[in-house]
Amino acid sequence: MMQKLLIKAGLMVGSLLIFGVAANAQSQYRAEIPFDFNAAGKAHTAGDYLVGPIGANSPVVAIRDRKSKKLNLLGQARNGSGRWDGTGKLIFLKADGVYTLSQIVTPSFEMKLKKTMTDVRMAGSAVKEETVAINLH
């Protein structure tokens, strides 16, 4: 029991250190999200977030609440398109009043998030779905 706790604490400290170094990288983007949302199966409150790879050469992307410093790993991204002319966007699907992060598009990376079981159930129902985009800074 104690060993598991120590391993989890070590992993958390290590990822925070890695993410802290990555926060200064150019591929970190800031987003002001005006609504509560879900991302990779976790609930987030409206607020100011950083989105980007967890390390300089890492394909793993995370979202971090700038106020609480809570970190959520989102998955692996692929290289972005050099043709992208904006700073980037977070794309959310809104269904039945619930916003879910579905895609991130930036000049340096892009990714589509996997659907959760809740997303699949909502898509199978007669709920009207809407797409909402938030610009990244």
Order of alpha helices (4+ residues) and beta strands (2+ residues): alpha-beta-beta-beta-beta-beta-beta-beta-beta-beta-beta-alpha-beta
